[in-house]
């Protein structure tokens, strides 16, 4: 398996949120990439994943009918 960068992890998480797939919980591996608990720059993988996922999910909810209700259901 190949190591992943924080930017790649964020992008994968954003796309997962945008499609309403996966979950807010950061996986240990994704699409053949190994996800460390912490990156060299000190960023925690779960924080990178959660931020990207929630931003993708927010975009999904904004673009759908009843988007505010959708986002309220997930926010928190």
C-alpha positions in Angstrom: 0.0 0.0 0.0 1.1 3.5 -0.7 1.3 6.4 1.8 -1.1 9.2 1.4 -0.6 13.0 1.8 -3.0 15.2 3.9 -4.1 16.9 0.7 -5.0 13.5 -0.9 -6.9 12.4 2.2 -8.8 15.6 2.3 -9.8 15.3 -1.4 -10.9 11.6 -0.9 -12.9 12.6 2.1 -14.5 15.6 0.3 -15.5 13.4 -2.6 -16.9 10.7 -0.2 -19.0 13.4 1.6 -20.1 14.9 -1.7 -21.5 11.5 -2.7 -22.9 10.7 0.7 -20.7 7.6 1.0 -18.4 6.3 3.7 -18.7 8.0 7.1 -17.2 10.8 9.1 -14.9 8.2 10.7 -11.4 8.2 9.1 -10.6 4.7 7.7 -7.2 3.1 8.2 -6.8 2.6 4.5 -8.6 4.0 1.5 -8.3 3.1 -2.2 -5.0 1.3 -1.7 -3.5 4.1 0.4 -2.3 3.6 4.0 -3.6 6.4 6.3 -1.4 7.2 9.3 -2.8 8.4 12.5 -0.7 11.5 12.2 1.1 13.2 9.3 4.7 14.5 9.4 3.4 18.1 9.7 1.5 17.1 12.9 -2.0 17.0 11.3 -4.2 14.3 12.7 -5.7 12.1 9.9 -9.1 11.9 11.6 -9.2 15.7 11.6 -8.3 16.0 7.9 -10.8 13.3 7.0 -13.6 14.9 9.1 -13.1 18.4 7.7 -13.1 17.2 4.0 -16.0 14.8 4.6 -18.2 17.5 6.3 -17.4 20.1 3.6 -18.3 17.6 0.9 -21.5 16.7 2.7 -22.4 20.3 3.2 -22.0 20.9 -0.5 -24.2 17.9 -1.2 -26.9 19.2 1.2 -26.7 22.7 -0.3 -27.3 21.3 -3.8 -30.3 19.1 -2.9 -33.9 19.9 -2.1 -34.3 20.4 1.6 -30.6 21.1 1.9 -30.8 23.0 5.2 -32.7 20.1 6.8 -30.2 17.6 5.4 -27.3 19.6 6.8 -29.0 20.0 10.2 -29.4 16.2 10.4 -25.7 15.7 9.9 -24.3 18.8 11.7 -23.1 18.0 15.2 
